[in-house]
Amino acid sequence: MSRTIIRGGLVITATEETRADVLVDGEQVAAIAAPAVAEQWVSTADSVIDASGHYVIPGGVDGHTHMQMPFGGTFASDTFETGTRAAAWGGTTTIVDFAIQPVGGSLREGLDAWHAKADGQCAIDYGFHMILSDVGDEALKEMDVLVAEGITSFKMFMA
């Protein structure tokens, strides 16, 4: 796992802004400390980023996106590639997109289709909400399985 230190920036958290250094271990923020304390990290770092004169902010999560989604006879203009690249440039590090159950098909078919669109195309992390298009006993049973796999929200249009 690589260790990166982000030094000299103004760190913005949910509760404050402070001059601090950030230690990133792999893909996770491991610690935030005053520069004097963080000096000890330098010898174990794989890379050091000079953030002097810059803000250091946590990545954003966009919890409602529609990549490559068909709707009303059209499609969303962003693909998983273009949409997540744009998101990354704006500081978004995770999206939660809507996977759609095909009418007459299973929730699994819909989720697998959306994974096929996204896998290997995304510049950032992603997850899915599940849209139910054809609710019946089988779809309701599938929901528990999908929750166990990380799908934590479901949407159903009732109009």
JOJO-V900884 format. One record per helix or strand of 2 or more residues. SS is the DSSP state (hx for helix, st for strand). FROM is the first residue (numbers start at 1). LEN is the number of residues. If there is no record, write none. Layout:
BEGIN
ss = {SS:SS}
from = {FROM:FROM}
len = {LEN:LEN}
END
This chain:
BEGIN
ss = {st:st:st:hx:st:st:st:st:st:hx:st:hx:st:hx:st}
from = {3:17:28:35:47:55:60:70:74:80:92:107:125:137:154}
len = {10:9:6:10:4:3:6:2:2:10:9:12:8:12:3}
END
